[in-house]
Amino acid sequence: MASLTLDDLAGKFQSETFKATLRGTFTKALSFFGSGFMTEAPDEVVDPNQTGTFGNLPQWNTDTSDPDQITTSSTTPINKLSAYKDRFSWMELEKGWGAQELVNTVAGRGNDMIEEIAVHIGEYWAYALQKRAINILKGNFATALASSHSTGNTYSGDTISNAGVLAAKYKLGDWHRMLSLILMHSKVHGDAVTNNLITFPAGPVGNNTFVTGNPGQILGLMPYADDDLTATAGVYSTFLGGRGSMVYKLRNRPGSAMTNRNVVKTGGIYLELTRDAKQAGGTDEIITRVSCMVHTPGVAWADAAPENPTLAQLATGSNWSKVAPDKLIRVAELKTE
């Protein structure tokens, strides 16, 4: 195979076909959170041009005070809305590959190698964001949400049951109606099937699945299985949520006009083509970078927590603090075996 050169890729990286493939793969590979559990924060909420190492989601406390009575002698009081700080940390990440290696191992031969590279890069970064989301949930529930939003050890020695799911749902009280999804490991999902928790319009698992294609629900929750939700000491965490229970954002990164020809941004991912002339007789390289945030609204990254956190730091309970009323944090945890 002829060597892949920067000229082979530079124009194609700028093409709309390549950008559409990369954006589409990124969204599709996020199907676990594409269920609606994790959504992109609107630009009006998180500015993609924001700078700095930390940011805040705009949040306001609910005013539950009684309205003022109007009388012939009254003067209208002017009340102030109070805000609370919902802090998050930006993460600066990068990954590089040898261009020829990427073609040989991922794309192979043929005219579609550029599309295959786009697919590989999109799937890689989608998975990277998903890992961070899961570690953030671990950190959130380690301390800040451990008692208010988790069933704790109550069902941790049992397989998933209706009682356990109901207990987790009602952690949000009368706002349990805001929970529409349940994310679990495939082992837990298998237990749910075995225990007849998954129901259909015509009843438990049966021919209705094959007739309608309806995957069934668990007490009104649409189930999604993902084996990244691994067990800790034999205990699985299953998460209940709704659309937008978590948010993410990819922001713009500063670039250099000197390298503009071989740098392109697509779907929030920056790709740079470069060449190491001294390595192995000359090596073409593809470097990708993102500046991203992933966050559970209502659970703030602590003031003393580090910037640009690692996966381990995201999963550390002491780095998170609950700042919103319980019902506004639309996620719950069920622990089972």
C-alpha positions as CSV (number, residue, x, y, z in Angstrom):
1,M,0.0,0.0,0.0
2,A,1.3,3.5,-0.8
3,S,2.1,5.7,2.1
4,L,-0.7,7.9,3.3
5,T,0.4,11.6,3.1
6,L,-0.9,14.8,4.5
7,D,-2.1,15.8,1.1
8,D,-4.2,12.6,0.9
9,L,-6.1,13.6,4.1
10,A,-6.0,17.4,4.3
11,G,-8.6,18.1,1.7
12,K,-10.9,15.3,2.8
13,F,-10.8,16.4,6.4
14,Q,-12.3,19.7,5.3
15,S,-15.0,18.0,3.2
16,E,-18.6,18.1,4.4
17,T,-18.9,14.3,3.9
18,F,-16.1,13.7,6.3
19,K,-17.5,16.1,8.9
20,A,-21.0,14.7,8.6
21,T,-19.7,11.1,9.1
22,L,-17.7,12.2,12.2
23,R,-20.6,14.1,13.7
24,G,-23.0,11.2,13.0
25,T,-20.8,8.5,14.4
26,F,-20.2,10.6,17.5
27,T,-23.9,10.9,18.2
28,K,-24.7,7.3,17.3
29,A,-21.9,5.9,19.5
30,L,-23.4,7.9,22.4
31,S,-26.5,5.7,22.2
32,F,-26.2,4.9,25.9
33,F,-26.7,8.6,26.7
34,G,-28.3,9.2,23.4
35,S,-31.3,7.6,25.1
36,G,-31.8,11.1,26.4
37,F,-30.1,10.6,29.8
38,M,-27.2,12.8,28.7
39,T,-27.9,15.7,26.3
40,E,-25.8,18.5,24.9
41,A,-26.1,21.7,26.9
42,P,-27.5,24.5,24.7
43,D,-25.2,27.4,23.8
44,E,-27.3,29.7,25.8
45,V,-26.6,27.6,28.9
46,V,-22.9,26.8,28.3
47,D,-21.2,29.1,25.9
48,P,-18.9,27.2,23.5
49,N,-16.6,30.2,23.5
50,Q,-16.2,30.2,27.2
51,T,-12.6,30.4,28.5
52,G,-11.0,29.3,31.8
53,T,-10.8,26.0,33.6
54,F,-14.2,26.1,35.4
55,G,-17.7,27.1,34.6
56,N,-21.1,27.4,36.2
57,L,-24.6,26.3,35.1
58,P,-27.1,29.1,35.6
59,Q,-29.4,27.9,38.4
60,W,-32.0,29.8,40.4
61,N,-33.7,28.7,43.7
62,T,-37.4,28.1,43.5
63,D,-39.5,30.8,45.1
64,T,-42.1,29.0,47.2
65,S,-43.1,32.0,49.3
66,D,-46.8,33.1,49.4
67,P,-47.9,35.9,47.1
68,D,-48.5,39.3,48.8
69,Q,-52.1,40.5,49.5
70,I,-53.3,43.6,47.7
71,T,-55.0,46.1,49.9
72,T,-55.9,49.8,49.5
73,S,-52.9,50.7,51.6
74,S,-50.4,48.2,50.4
75,T,-47.1,48.8,48.6
76,T,-45.9,46.0,46.3
77,P,-42.7,44.4,47.8
78,I,-40.0,43.7,45.2
79,N,-38.4,40.3,45.8
80,K,-35.1,39.0,44.6
81,L,-34.4,35.6,43.0
82,S,-31.5,33.8,44.6
83,A,-29.0,31.8,42.6
84,Y,-26.8,28.9,43.6
85,K,-23.4,28.0,42.0
86,D,-23.4,24.8,40.0
87,R,-19.7,24.5,39.2
88,F,-18.2,22.2,36.6
89,S,-14.7,21.6,35.3
90,W,-13.5,21.7,31.7
91,M,-11.4,18.8,30.7
92,E,-8.6,19.1,28.1
93,L,-7.9,15.8,26.3
94,E,-6.0,14.6,23.3
95,K,-5.3,11.4,21.4
96,G,-2.9,10.8,18.5
97,W,-2.4,8.0,16.0
98,G,0.1,7.3,13.3
99,A,-1.8,7.9,10.1
100,Q,-0.4,4.9,8.3
101,E,-1.1,2.7,11.3
102,L,-4.7,4.0,11.5
103,V,-5.2,3.1,7.9
104,N,-3.7,-0.3,8.1
105,T,-5.5,-1.4,11.3
106,V,-8.8,0.5,11.0
107,A,-9.5,1.4,7.5
108,G,-7.7,-1.2,5.4
109,R,-7.7,-1.0,1.7
110,G,-10.2,0.7,-0.6
111,N,-11.8,4.0,-1.3
112,D,-13.6,4.3,2.0
113,M,-10.6,4.5,4.2
114,I,-11.2,8.2,5.0
115,E,-14.7,7.4,6.1
116,E,-13.5,4.6,8.3
117,I,-11.0,6.9,10.0
118,A,-13.9,9.3,10.7
119,V,-15.9,6.5,12.2
120,H,-13.0,5.4,14.4
121,I,-12.3,8.9,15.7
122,G,-16.0,9.6,16.3
123,E,-16.5,6.3,18.2
124,Y,-13.3,6.9,20.2
125,W,-14.3,10.3,21.6
126,A,-17.9,9.2,22.2
127,Y,-16.6,6.4,24.4
128,A,-14.2,8.8,26.1
129,L,-17.1,11.1,27.1
130,Q,-19.2,8.2,28.2
131,K,-16.5,6.9,30.5
132,R,-16.3,10.4,32.1
133,A,-20.1,10.5,32.6
134,I,-20.0,7.1,34.4
135,N,-17.2,8.2,36.7
136,I,-19.0,11.4,37.5
137,L,-22.0,9.4,38.5
138,K,-19.8,7.3,40.7
139,G,-18.4,10.4,42.4
140,N,-21.9,12.0,42.8
141,F,-23.3,8.9,44.5
142,A,-20.2,8.2,46.7
143,T,-21.1,11.0,49.1
144,A,-23.3,13.9,47.8
145,L,-26.2,11.8,46.7
146,A,-25.5,8.6,48.8
147,S,-28.5,8.9,51.1
148,S,-30.9,11.3,49.3
149,H,-30.9,9.6,45.8
150,S,-29.6,6.1,46.3
151,T,-31.2,2.9,47.8
152,G,-27.8,2.2,49.4
153,N,-27.3,-1.3,50.8
154,T,-31.1,-2.1,51.1
155,Y,-31.2,-4.2,47.9
156,S,-27.5,-4.7,47.2
157,G,-27.7,-8.4,48.2
158,D,-30.6,-9.1,45.9
159,T,-31.3,-9.2,42.2
160,I,-33.3,-6.4,40.7
161,S,-36.9,-6.3,41.7
162,N,-40.0,-4.1,41.4
163,A,-39.6,-3.1,45.1
164,G,-36.1,-1.9,44.5
165,V,-37.0,0.0,41.3
166,L,-39.9,1.7,43.1
167,A,-37.7,2.6,46.1
168,A,-35.2,4.2,43.7
169,K,-38.0,6.1,41.8
170,Y,-39.5,7.5,44.9
171,K,-36.2,9.0,46.0
172,L,-37.5,11.9,44.1
173,G,-40.9,11.9,45.8
174,D,-43.7,13.2,43.7
175,W,-41.2,14.2,41.0
176,H,-40.6,10.5,40.2
177,R,-42.7,11.2,37.1
178,M,-39.6,13.0,35.7
179,L,-37.8,9.7,35.6
180,S,-38.3,7.8,32.3
181,L,-35.1,5.8,31.7
182,I,-33.2,3.1,33.6
183,L,-29.6,2.3,32.7
184,M,-28.1,-1.0,33.8
185,H,-25.5,-3.6,33.2
186,S,-26.6,-6.5,30.9
187,K,-26.4,-8.9,33.8
188,V,-28.9,-6.8,35.7
189,H,-31.0,-6.5,32.5
190,G,-31.0,-10.3,32.2
191,D,-32.2,-10.5,35.8
192,A,-35.0,-8.1,35.0
193,V,-36.1,-10.3,32.1
194,T,-35.8,-13.5,34.2
195,N,-37.8,-11.9,37.1
196,N,-40.5,-10.7,34.6
197,L,-40.0,-7.1,35.5
198,I,-40.1,-6.1,31.8
199,T,-43.7,-5.6,30.8
200,F,-45.5,-4.9,27.5
201,P,-49.0,-3.7,26.6
202,A,-50.0,-7.4,26.5
203,G,-48.2,-8.4,29.7
204,P,-44.8,-9.9,30.5
205,V,-42.2,-11.0,27.9
206,G,-43.9,-12.8,25.0
207,N,-44.9,-12.8,21.4
208,N,-45.8,-9.1,21.7
209,T,-42.1,-8.3,21.4
210,F,-41.9,-9.9,18.0
211,V,-45.2,-8.5,16.8
212,T,-44.7,-4.8,17.8
213,G,-41.0,-4.5,18.3
214,N,-41.7,-2.9,21.6
215,P,-38.7,-3.5,23.9
216,G,-40.9,-3.3,27.0
217,Q,-40.5,-1.2,30.1
218,I,-39.8,-1.6,33.8
219,L,-42.5,0.3,35.9
220,G,-42.8,2.9,33.2
221,L,-39.0,3.2,32.7
222,M,-37.4,2.4,29.3
223,P,-34.4,0.1,30.0
224,Y,-31.0,0.4,28.4
225,A,-28.1,-2.1,29.0
226,D,-24.5,-1.0,28.9
227,D,-21.6,-3.2,30.2
228,D,-19.5,-0.2,31.1
229,L,-21.7,-0.1,34.3
230,T,-19.5,-2.7,35.9
231,A,-19.9,-4.1,39.4
232,T,-17.9,-3.0,42.4
233,A,-17.3,-5.8,44.9
234,G,-20.2,-7.7,43.3
235,V,-22.7,-4.8,43.5
236,Y,-24.1,-3.2,40.3
237,S,-25.3,0.4,40.2
238,T,-28.3,1.0,38.0
239,F,-29.2,4.6,37.3
240,L,-32.7,6.0,36.8
241,G,-33.1,9.3,35.0
242,G,-34.8,11.4,32.4
243,R,-33.9,13.5,29.4
244,G,-31.1,15.9,30.4
245,S,-30.3,14.2,33.7
246,M,-26.7,14.8,32.6
247,V,-25.3,17.4,30.1
248,Y,-22.1,17.6,28.1
249,K,-20.5,20.3,26.0
250,L,-17.5,20.5,23.6
251,R,-16.1,24.1,23.5
252,N,-14.0,25.9,21.0
253,R,-10.2,25.7,21.4
254,P,-7.7,28.4,20.4
255,G,-5.9,27.6,17.2
256,S,-2.9,28.9,15.3
257,A,-3.3,30.5,11.8
258,M,0.1,29.0,10.9
259,T,-1.3,25.5,11.0
260,N,-4.8,26.3,9.8
261,R,-4.5,24.2,6.6
262,N,-4.0,21.0,8.5
263,V,-6.4,21.7,11.4
264,V,-10.1,21.2,11.2
265,K,-12.9,21.3,13.8
266,T,-15.9,19.1,13.3
267,G,-18.6,18.3,15.9
268,G,-16.4,19.9,18.6
269,I,-13.5,17.6,17.8
270,Y,-10.3,19.2,16.6
271,L,-8.2,17.2,14.1
272,E,-4.6,18.1,13.2
273,L,-2.5,16.5,10.6
274,T,1.3,16.7,11.1
275,R,4.5,14.9,10.1
276,D,7.5,13.8,12.1
277,A,10.3,13.8,9.5
278,K,12.8,12.2,11.9
279,Q,10.7,9.2,12.9
280,A,11.1,6.0,10.8
281,G,12.0,7.8,7.7
282,G,9.0,10.2,8.1
283,T,5.7,9.5,9.9
284,D,2.4,11.1,9.2
285,E,0.3,11.7,12.3
286,I,-3.3,12.4,13.2
287,I,-3.8,14.2,16.5
288,T,-7.3,14.8,17.9
289,R,-8.1,17.2,20.8
290,V,-11.3,18.2,22.7
291,S,-12.1,20.6,25.4
292,C,-15.2,19.2,27.1
293,M,-17.4,19.2,30.2
294,V,-19.8,16.5,31.5
295,H,-22.0,17.3,34.4
296,T,-25.0,16.3,36.6
297,P,-27.0,19.5,37.1
298,G,-27.4,20.2,40.8
299,V,-24.2,18.4,41.9
300,A,-21.3,20.9,41.8
301,W,-17.6,20.3,41.3
302,A,-16.2,21.5,44.7
303,D,-14.2,24.7,45.0
304,A,-11.2,22.9,46.3
305,A,-11.4,20.2,43.6
306,P,-8.6,20.1,41.0
307,E,-8.8,21.5,37.5
308,N,-8.7,19.3,34.3
309,P,-9.6,16.3,36.4
310,T,-8.7,12.6,35.7
311,L,-11.1,9.7,35.7
312,A,-10.1,8.8,39.3
313,Q,-10.7,12.4,40.5
314,L,-14.1,12.5,38.8
315,A,-15.1,9.3,40.7
316,T,-13.9,10.8,44.1
317,G,-16.9,11.7,46.3
318,S,-15.2,14.5,48.2
319,N,-14.8,16.4,44.9
320,W,-18.6,16.9,44.6
321,S,-21.2,18.7,46.6
322,K,-25.0,18.8,46.3
323,V,-26.2,22.4,45.6
324,A,-29.7,22.0,44.2
325,P,-33.0,20.9,45.9
326,D,-33.3,17.1,45.8
327,K,-36.2,17.0,43.4
328,L,-34.2,19.1,40.8
329,I,-31.5,16.5,40.6
330,R,-33.1,14.1,38.3
331,V,-31.1,10.9,38.8
332,A,-31.4,8.0,41.2
333,E,-29.4,4.9,42.0
334,L,-30.4,1.3,42.7
335,K,-27.8,-1.0,44.0
336,T,-28.3,-4.8,43.3
337,E,-26.2,-7.9,43.0
